[in-house]
Amino acid sequence: MLSADSSETPNFQLLDLSYQPRDLLVADTSNPSIIYFFAPWCSVCRFSMDNLQNLYQRNPDVNIVAVALDFKDKQEVQQFVERMGLEFPILLGNQQVKQAYKVSAYPSYYVLDEQQQIQHKSMGYSTELGLYLRSL
């Protein structure tokens, strides 16, 4: 079971929107990370994505990566990203990632410490401040 005290955080190699392979876990382990799971059709994701973008712009000491799940095709994800003006890395997820992280609703996110260990997990809307405070 994946939990905040798991000894091993699952890593996957996923494609980004340019079809380049990238590791889900960020290589820069000098900073905490947020892995944010979303679906492009999710209305709560649309509302909370601005908070994630603001955190990304204002806090370079937090690594952020978003993983799209339950999408029809790359075009749907690309349109969502462009419409939202997102600048952080977006990866195309799959069922294995969804199952490994036990994603059952959107948005869901995990906050990892510098050792890539899960410190917090949550689902639903979160403010920019809430995301930042969890990453401390």
Accessible surface in RSA format (square Angstrom, percent):
REM  Atomic radii and reference values for relative SASA: ProtOr
REM  Chains: A
REM  Algorithm: Lee & Richards
REM  Probe-radius: 1.40
REM  Slices: 20
REM RES _ NUM      All-atoms   Total-Side   Main-Chain    Non-polar    All polar
REM                ABS   REL    ABS   REL    ABS   REL    ABS   REL    ABS   REL
RES MET A   1   193.14 100.0 121.74  80.6  71.40 170.0  90.67  77.1 102.47 135.8
RES LEU A   2    13.08   7.3   8.58   6.1   4.50  11.3  10.46   7.3   2.62   7.0
RES SER A   3    28.44  24.0  28.44  38.0   0.00   0.0  21.76  46.3   6.68   9.4
RES ALA A   4    49.92  45.9  38.09  58.8  11.83  26.9  38.30  53.9  11.62  30.8
RES ASP A   5   126.43  88.6  97.01  96.6  29.42  69.6  48.33 113.7  78.10  77.9
RES SER A   6    19.80  16.7   7.98  10.7  11.82  27.2  14.82  31.5   4.98   7.0
RES SER A   7    98.22  83.0  77.70 103.7  20.52  47.3  52.62 112.1  45.60  63.9
RES GLU A   8   138.04  79.3 127.56  96.5  10.48  24.9  53.76 104.0  84.28  68.8
RES THR A   9     5.87   4.2   0.89   0.9   4.98  11.9   0.76   1.0   5.10   7.7
RES PRO A  10    31.28  22.8  21.66  19.7   9.62  35.0  31.28  25.8   0.00   0.0
RES ASN A  11    73.66  50.8  46.20  44.6  27.46  66.1  18.85  45.4  54.81  53.0
RES PHE A  12    49.94  25.0  42.85  26.5   7.10  18.5  49.94  30.3   0.00   0.0
RES GLN A  13   126.34  70.6  94.93  69.4  31.41  74.8  23.90  50.9 102.45  77.7
RES LEU A  14     7.20   4.0   3.35   2.4   3.85   9.7   7.20   5.1   0.00   0.0
RES LEU A  15    74.28  41.4  72.61  51.9   1.67   4.2  72.61  51.0   1.67   4.5
RES ASP A  16    22.29  15.6  22.29  22.2   0.00   0.0   7.23  17.0  15.06  15.0
RES LEU A  17    25.99  14.5  20.30  14.5   5.69  14.3  20.45  14.4   5.54  14.9
RES SER A  18    80.27  67.8  59.57  79.5  20.70  47.7  28.64  61.0  51.63  72.3
RES TYR A  19   123.57  57.7 111.22  63.3  12.35  32.1  85.68  64.4  37.89  46.7
RES GLN A  20   103.16  57.7 103.16  75.4   0.00   0.0  29.94  63.7  73.23  55.5
RES PRO A  21    76.00  55.4  58.56  53.4  17.44  63.4  58.56  48.4  17.44 108.4
RES ARG A  22   100.67  42.3  95.07  48.5   5.60  13.3  24.12  33.0  76.55  46.4
RES ASP A  23    77.41  54.2  62.19  61.9  15.22  36.0   9.39  22.1  68.02  67.8
RES LEU A  24     0.54   0.3   0.00   0.0   0.54   1.4   0.00   0.0   0.54   1.5
RES LEU A  25    25.53  14.2  19.84  14.2   5.69  14.3  20.54  14.4   4.99  13.4
RES VAL A  26    40.52  26.7  33.65  30.5   6.87  16.5  37.45  32.5   3.07   8.3
RES ALA A  27   103.07  94.8  69.49 107.2  33.57  76.4  80.27 113.0  22.80  60.4
RES ASP A  28    62.64  43.9  52.77  52.5   9.87  23.3  34.36  80.9  28.27  28.2
RES THR A  29    63.32  45.0  54.87  55.6   8.45  20.1  22.14  29.7  41.18  62.3
RES SER A  30    84.52  71.4  57.16  76.3  27.36  63.0  54.24 115.5  30.28  42.4
RES ASN A  31    32.24  22.2  31.94  30.9   0.30   0.7   0.00   0.0  32.24  31.2
RES PRO A  32    19.91  14.5  19.91  18.2   0.00   0.0  19.91  16.4   0.00   0.0
RES SER A  33     0.77   0.7   0.77   1.0   0.00   0.0   0.67   1.4   0.10   0.1
RES ILE A  34     0.05   0.0   0.00   0.0   0.05   0.1   0.00   0.0   0.05   0.1
RES ILE A  35     1.05   0.6   1.05   0.8   0.00   0.0   1.05   0.8   0.00   0.0
RES TYR A  36     1.43   0.7   1.43   0.8   0.00   0.0   1.43   1.1   0.00   0.0
RES PHE A  37     0.00   0.0   0.00   0.0   0.00   0.0   0.00   0.0   0.00   0.0
RES PHE A  38     0.00   0.0   0.00   0.0   0.00   0.0   0.00   0.0   0.00   0.0
RES ALA A  39     0.00   0.0   0.00   0.0   0.00   0.0   0.00   0.0   0.00   0.0
RES PRO A  40     5.26   3.8   1.39   1.3   3.87  14.1   1.81   1.5   3.45  21.4
RES TRP A  41   140.50  56.4 118.89  57.5  21.61  50.7 120.15  64.1  20.35  33.0
RES CYS A  42     9.10   6.9   6.71   7.5   2.39   5.6   2.41   6.1   6.70   7.2
RES SER A  43    55.47  46.9  51.46  68.7   4.01   9.2  22.87  48.7  32.59  45.7
RES VAL A  44    58.80  38.7  58.41  52.9   0.39   0.9  58.72  51.0   0.08   0.2
RES CYS A  45     0.00   0.0   0.00   0.0   0.00   0.0   0.00   0.0   0.00   0.0
RES ARG A  46    89.44  37.6  85.28  43.5   4.16   9.9  25.15  34.4  64.28  39.0
RES PHE A  47   148.78  74.4 136.93  84.8  11.85  30.8 140.25  85.0   8.53  24.4
RES SER A  48     0.93   0.8   0.90   1.2   0.03   0.1   0.90   1.9   0.03   0.0
RES MET A  49     0.00   0.0   0.00   0.0   0.00   0.0   0.00   0.0   0.00   0.0
RES ASP A  50    76.08  53.3  75.43  75.1   0.66   1.6  19.13  45.0  56.96  56.8
RES ASN A  51    21.19  14.6  21.19  20.5   0.00   0.0   0.00   0.0  21.19  20.5
RES LEU A  52     0.00   0.0   0.00   0.0   0.00   0.0   0.00   0.0   0.00   0.0
RES GLN A  53    13.12   7.3  13.12   9.6   0.00   0.0  13.00  27.7   0.12   0.1
RES ASN A  54    43.47  30.0  43.47  42.0   0.00   0.0   0.00   0.0  43.47  42.0
RES LEU A  55     0.00   0.0   0.00   0.0   0.00   0.0   0.00   0.0   0.00   0.0
RES TYR A  56    76.48  35.7  68.41  38.9   8.08  21.0  32.81  24.7  43.67  53.8
RES GLN A  57   102.45  57.3  68.66  50.2  33.79  80.4  26.70  56.8  75.74  57.4
RES ARG A  58   158.29  66.5 130.71  66.6  27.57  65.6  50.13  68.5 108.15  65.5
RES ASN A  59    25.99  17.9  25.13  24.3   0.86   2.1   0.67   1.6  25.32  24.5
RES PRO A  60   118.91  86.7  94.87  86.5  24.05  87.4 103.24  85.2  15.68  97.4
RES ASP A  61    63.89  44.8  60.91  60.6   2.97   7.0  34.16  80.4  29.72  29.6
RES VAL A  62     6.77   4.5   1.66   1.5   5.11  12.3   1.66   1.4   5.11  13.9
RES ASN A  63    21.13  14.6  16.24  15.7   4.89  11.8   6.24  15.0  14.89  14.4
RES ILE A  64     5.43   3.1   0.00   0.0   5.43  13.1   0.03   0.0   5.40  14.7
RES VAL A  65     4.15   2.7   4.14   3.7   0.01   0.0   4.14   3.6   0.01   0.0
RES ALA A  66     0.00   0.0   0.00   0.0   0.00   0.0   0.00   0.0   0.00   0.0
RES VAL A  67     0.00   0.0   0.00   0.0   0.00   0.0   0.00   0.0   0.00   0.0
RES ALA A  68     0.00   0.0   0.00   0.0   0.00   0.0   0.00   0.0   0.00   0.0
RES LEU A  69     2.74   1.5   2.32   1.7   0.43   1.1   2.74   1.9   0.00   0.0
RES ASP A  70    59.26  41.5  32.03  31.9  27.23  64.4  24.61  57.9  34.65  34.6
RES PHE A  71    51.82  25.9  28.11  17.4  23.71  61.7  29.68  18.0  22.13  63.3
RES LYS A  72   176.67  86.2 139.34  85.5  37.33  88.9  90.22  81.2  86.45  92.1
RES ASP A  73    75.78  53.1  70.40  70.1   5.38  12.7  33.66  79.2  42.11  42.0
RES LYS A  74    51.78  25.3  46.84  28.7   4.94  11.8  12.56  11.3  39.22  41.8
RES GLN A  75   107.42  60.1 103.56  75.7   3.86   9.2  39.00  83.0  68.42  51.9
RES GLU A  76    33.14  19.0  28.63  21.7   4.51  10.7  21.06  40.7  12.08   9.9
RES VAL A  77     0.00   0.0   0.00   0.0   0.00   0.0   0.00   0.0   0.00   0.0
RES GLN A  78    43.05  24.1  43.05  31.5   0.00   0.0  15.95  33.9  27.10  20.6
RES GLN A  79    86.05  48.1  82.91  60.6   3.13   7.5  19.68  41.9  66.36  50.3
RES PHE A  80     0.10   0.0   0.10   0.1   0.00   0.0   0.10   0.1   0.00   0.0
RES VAL A  81    12.86   8.5  12.65  11.4   0.21   0.5  12.65  11.0   0.21   0.6
RES GLU A  82   115.54  66.3  91.22  69.0  24.32  57.9  42.67  82.5  72.86  59.5
RES ARG A  83   151.95  63.8 115.78  59.0  36.18  86.1  74.86 102.3  77.10  46.7
RES MET A  84    34.90  18.1  18.88  12.5  16.02  38.2  11.69   9.9  23.22  30.8
RES GLY A  85    44.27  54.6   0.00   N/A  44.27  54.6  35.48  97.4   8.79  19.7
RES LEU A  86    17.14   9.5   0.00   0.0  17.14  43.1   0.00   0.0  17.14  46.1
RES GLU A  87   108.15  62.1  80.02  60.5  28.13  67.0  37.41  72.4  70.75  57.8
RES PHE A  88     6.26   3.1   0.00   0.0   6.26  16.3   0.12   0.1   6.14  17.6
RES PRO A  89    34.91  25.4  24.79  22.6  10.11  36.8  34.55  28.5   0.36   2.2
RES ILE A  90     8.95   5.1   3.75   2.8   5.20  12.5   3.75   2.7   5.20  14.1
RES LEU A  91     0.33   0.2   0.33   0.2   0.00   0.0   0.33   0.2   0.00   0.0
RES LEU A  92    20.88  11.6  14.92  10.7   5.95  15.0  14.92  10.5   5.95  16.0
RES GLY A  93    10.39  12.8   0.00   N/A  10.39  12.8   0.00   0.0  10.39  23.3
RES ASN A  94    61.89  42.7  51.81  50.1  10.08  24.3  34.01  81.9  27.88  26.9
RES GLN A  95   100.94  56.4  97.47  71.2   3.46   8.2  56.50 120.3  44.43  33.7
RES GLN A  96   110.92  62.0 106.84  78.1   4.08   9.7  42.96  91.4  67.97  51.5
RES VAL A  97     0.00   0.0   0.00   0.0   0.00   0.0   0.00   0.0   0.00   0.0
RES LYS A  98    44.92  21.9  44.32  27.2   0.60   1.4  17.97  16.2  26.95  28.7
RES GLN A  99   120.88  67.6 107.84  78.8  13.04  31.1  41.03  87.3  79.85  60.6
RES ALA A 100    31.23  28.7  14.07  21.7  17.16  39.0  26.59  37.4   4.65  12.3
RES TYR A 101     0.19   0.1   0.00   0.0   0.19   0.5   0.00   0.0   0.19   0.2
RES LYS A 102   111.65  54.5  89.05  54.6  22.60  53.8  54.65  49.2  57.00  60.7
RES VAL A 103     9.62   6.3   0.09   0.1   9.53  23.0   1.72   1.5   7.90  21.4
RES SER A 104    92.79  78.4  55.66  74.3  37.13  85.5  48.25 102.7  44.54  62.4
RES ALA A 105    39.08  35.9  33.00  50.9   6.08  13.8  39.03  55.0   0.05   0.1
RES TYR A 106    31.44  14.7  12.75   7.3  18.69  48.6  12.75   9.6  18.69  23.0
RES PRO A 107     0.00   0.0   0.00   0.0   0.00   0.0   0.00   0.0   0.00   0.0
RES SER A 108     5.56   4.7   5.56   7.4   0.00   0.0   4.94  10.5   0.61   0.9
RES TYR A 109     2.15   1.0   2.03   1.2   0.12   0.3   0.43   0.3   1.72   2.1
RES TYR A 110    10.17   4.7  10.17   5.8   0.00   0.0   3.01   2.3   7.17   8.8
RES VAL A 111     1.90   1.2   1.90   1.7   0.00   0.0   1.90   1.7   0.00   0.0
RES LEU A 112     0.65   0.4   0.54   0.4   0.11   0.3   0.54   0.4   0.11   0.3
RES ASP A 113    29.41  20.6  26.66  26.5   2.75   6.5  15.16  35.7  14.25  14.2
RES GLU A 114    67.74  38.9  64.69  48.9   3.05   7.3  18.46  35.7  49.28  40.2
RES GLN A 115   124.85  69.8 107.50  78.6  17.35  41.3  56.32 119.9  68.53  52.0
RES GLN A 116    21.23  11.9  21.07  15.4   0.16   0.4  20.39  43.4   0.84   0.6
RES GLN A 117    49.73  27.8  49.73  36.3   0.00   0.0  26.87  57.2  22.86  17.3
RES ILE A 118     0.03   0.0   0.00   0.0   0.03   0.1   0.00   0.0   0.03   0.1
RES GLN A 119    82.23  46.0  67.51  49.3  14.72  35.1  15.59  33.2  66.63  50.5
RES HIS A 120    78.10  42.7  74.24  51.6   3.86   9.9  45.50  46.9  32.60  37.9
RES LYS A 121    90.54  44.2  66.38  40.7  24.17  57.5  47.37  42.6  43.18  46.0
RES SER A 122    41.69  35.2  26.51  35.4  15.18  35.0  16.55  35.2  25.14  35.2
RES MET A 123   104.40  54.1  84.64  56.0  19.76  47.1  64.09  54.5  40.31  53.4
RES GLY A 124    22.59  27.9   0.00   N/A  22.59  27.9  21.26  58.3   1.33   3.0
RES TYR A 125   121.49  56.7  92.25  52.5  29.25  76.1  65.41  49.2  56.09  69.1
RES SER A 126     7.91   6.7   2.89   3.9   5.02  11.6   6.14  13.1   1.77   2.5
RES THR A 127    69.93  49.7  67.94  68.9   1.99   4.7  59.17  79.5  10.76  16.3
RES GLU A 128    32.28  18.5  31.02  23.5   1.25   3.0  15.29  29.6  16.98  13.9
RES LEU A 129   114.23  63.6 109.88  78.6   4.35  10.9 112.43  79.0   1.80   4.9
RES GLY A 130    16.67  20.6   0.00   N/A  16.67  20.6  16.01  43.9   0.67   1.5
RES LEU A 131     0.46   0.3   0.46   0.3   0.00   0.0   0.46   0.3   0.00   0.0
RES TYR A 132    56.75  26.5  56.75  32.3   0.00   0.0  29.91  22.5  26.84  33.1
RES LEU A 133    97.43  54.3  84.54  60.5  12.89  32.4  84.89  59.6  12.54  33.7
RES ARG A 134    81.50  34.2  77.91  39.7   3.59   8.5  15.28  20.9  66.21  40.1
RES SER A 135     5.36   4.5   0.15   0.2   5.20  12.0   0.39   0.8   4.97   7.0
RES LEU A 136   136.44  76.0  75.90  54.3  60.54 152.2 104.71  73.5  31.73  85.4
END  Absolute sums over single chains surface
CHAIN  1 A     6809.5       5510.1       1299.4       3537.2       3272.4
END  Absolute sums over all chains
TOTAL          6809.5       5510.1       1299.4       3537.2       3272.4
